[in-house]
């Protein structure tokens, strides 16, 4: 009978590092630049590290993990499904000009910020975040500070701003 056995042995008691590393506290870019990067422009992905969606100046595609570095302000102005994990160290702001859909296994905000509308400029369009992690195939992850991240999660160890013109129509579905 064939078996696929994975065994892990933790060095620390209960697998918890007694001296966890702190997470970054905030993005290095604090004010919206005059010309922020746009997700839909392949040229705005130049500078992406190898191994991440967007590397080589190509748009991220389904199955790829994406990283928004701490010195980037990225406007999400498209709709994509099937992305891997999205790591937000900088700022990821949803467009206020068109409906958007962002579907990924997980979105992890580590010291960065997600913006869906501003207090003085609330979101006027529909922004959908769909998390698609799978308990059968995706394993838990651990951040450097020992925070455990499950599958299909929006993890915020940073900041989130959400302001809408239509707060009475907010809904979510948990499955």
N, C-alpha and C positions, 0 to 999 in steps of 0.2 A: 504494500500500500504506500504510494508516494505521499510525502508530507512536506510542507513548507513551514518550517518552524523558525520563529524569530524570538530570540531571547535577549533581554537587556538586563544588565546588572548595574545598579546605581552605586556610585562611589559614596554618596552621602546618605545618612539615615533618612528614610522615607523619601529619598530622591530630592531632597530640598537642600540647596547650597546654603550653608550658614552665612556666607558673605556674598549675597547677590550684588550684581552690578546695577547701578542706577540707570534708569532710562533717560534719554535726552529730554530736556525740559520744554523746549519750544523750537519752532523753525528759526533759522537765521534770517529769514526774510519776513519782516513784520508788517510792511505796508505793501499794498497792491501796487505792482509796477504799472507804468503807463501802457506797456505792451506785454501782458502776461503770456506765457506759453499756452498753446491750445492743443488739446489732445488730438484733434483731427488733422493737425499739420505735421507731416512726417519730419519736416525740418526742425520742428521744436523738440524732437526726441534725440537730436544730436547731443552727444555727451553722456548718453545712457551707458552704464557699465555692461560689459559682456555678461551674458547669462540672464539678463532681464529683458522683458518685452520692451520694444522700442530701440534696442541696440542697433547701431549702424544707421540710425536715421530712418528706420522703418516703423510703421505704426504697430503697436502691440496687437497680437492676434490671439484667438481662442487657445486656451491651454497654457498661456504664458503667465508667469508672475510679473508684476509691475512694481516699480519703485518710484516714488516721487521724492527726490532728494531734498534735504533740508534747505537748500538755497533756490528751490523752484517754487513758482506760483503757477499752477496748471489749471486752466479752465476746462472742465469736462463738457464738451459741446457736441456729443455724438451719442449713439446707442450701441452698446456692445454686449454680447453674451458669451459665456463660457470661459471667462478669464480665470486664471489661477488665483493666487493670493495677491492682494494689493497692499503694499506697505507705504504708508503716508508719513514721511518725515518732514516734508515741507507743507504746502497748502494745496488742497484739491478743492476747487470751487466749481459748483454746478452752474452751467449757463442759465442766465435768466432770459434768454431769447428764444429757446426752443425746448420742447419736451425731450427728456433724456431717460435712458435706461442704462444702468450699470449693473451687470450681473457677473459675480465672481464667487469663488469658493469662500473666501474670507476677505474682510477689509480690516487692516490693522493700522491704527493711528498711533504712532510711537513718537510723542513729542510734537507731532505735526497738527494739522487742522483740516477739518472738512467743513465747507461752507455751503449751505443750501439757502441762499437769500440772506440779506442783511436787515438789521432792525430798521434802518432808514431807507432800504430798498428791498422789500420783501419779494420772495419768489412769486412770479406771476404765471409760471408754467409748471408742468408736471415733472417732477424728478423721482424716478423709481430706482430703488436699490434692491436688487434681488440677490440673496445669498444662496449658493447652490452646493455647499459642501455636502459630502456623502459619508454617513457614519460607517458604511461598509468598506470604503476605500481610503478615506482621509484620516490621518492620525492626529492626535492632539499635538500641540506645539508648546514650547515653553520660551517665554521672553527672558532676557538676561536677569530681570529682577524676580524670577521664579513665578511669574504670572502664567497660569496654564490657559491656553486658548483652545477651545473645542473647535470642531468642524462647524461650518455654516455660521460664522460669527462676525459681528461688527464689534471689534475690540477697540476701546478708546482709552489710551494712556497718553492723552493729549487734549485736544479741544474739538468741539463740534458746535457750530452755530446753525440753527434752523429757524427761519422766519418766512412765513407765507401770508399772502393776501387772503387765503381761504383756510384759516385754521380749523374751522368747523367741519371740514371734509377730510381730515387726517385719518388714516386707517393703516393697520398693518395686519398681516396674516402670519401666524407662527405655525410652522409645520415641522 
